[in-house]
Amino acid sequence: MVPGMLDVKGTQILAKSLFKELRGNGYSPNQILSLSTELIDLVTQDLKGEHDAEALRATPPQLLGEDAKEGWRAAL
């Protein structure tokens, strides 16, 4: 189980543990960097999706086009 919020020290320990595990299983530093980049991209997309949904909910439906109105309803 992963706690909802990790403190700074817990995050550092988790990162170091994951890094050691990956290196121990033969991943190169470049592969780990590539994995890290992909993780950052996924988190960025997730945050953008949350931001877009919040913006959509904050916009009155009468100001939206028909396609956006469906998204507005789904975001509620």
C-alpha positions in Angstrom: 0.0 0.0 0.0 1.3 3.4 -0.9 0.5 6.3 1.4 -1.6 9.1 0.0 1.2 11.6 0.8 4.8 10.8 1.1 7.1 13.2 2.9 10.3 14.4 1.3 12.4 11.8 3.0 10.0 9.0 2.1 10.0 10.1 -1.5 13.8 10.2 -1.6 14.0 6.6 -0.1 11.4 5.4 -2.6 13.3 6.9 -5.5 16.6 5.5 -4.4 15.1 2.1 -3.8 13.5 2.1 -7.3 16.7 3.2 -8.9 18.7 0.5 -7.2 16.1 -2.1 -8.1 16.2 -1.1 -11.8 20.0 -0.9 -11.9 20.2 -4.3 -10.2 17.9 -5.8 -12.9 20.2 -4.5 -15.7 18.6 -1.2 -16.7 21.1 1.3 -18.0 21.2 4.9 -16.7 19.8 6.0 -20.1 16.9 3.5 -19.8 16.1 4.8 -16.3 16.2 8.4 -17.6 13.9 7.4 -20.5 11.5 5.8 -18.0 11.6 8.8 -15.8 10.8 11.1 -18.7 7.8 8.9 -19.6 6.5 9.1 -16.0 6.8 12.8 -16.0 4.9 13.0 -19.3 2.1 10.8 -17.9 1.8 12.9 -14.8 1.8 16.1 -16.9 -1.0 14.7 -19.1 -2.9 13.7 -16.0 -2.6 17.1 -14.4 -3.6 18.8 -17.7 -6.7 16.6 -17.9 -7.7 17.6 -14.4 -7.1 21.3 -15.2 -9.1 21.0 -18.4 -12.0 19.3 -16.6 -11.9 22.0 -13.9 -12.0 24.8 -16.5 -14.8 23.1 -18.3 -16.9 22.8 -15.1 -16.2 26.5 -14.4 -17.5 27.6 -17.8 -21.3 28.1 -18.1 -22.7 25.7 -20.6 -24.4 28.5 -22.6 -20.9 29.8 -23.5 -19.8 26.4 -24.9 -20.3 24.8 -28.4 -22.4 21.7 -28.7 -19.4 19.3 -28.6 -18.0 21.1 -25.4 -21.5 20.9 -23.8 -21.2 17.0 -23.8 -17.8 17.3 -22.2 -19.2 19.7 -19.6 -21.9 17.3 -18.7 -19.4 14.4 -18.5 -17.1 16.5 -16.3 -19.8 17.1 -13.7 
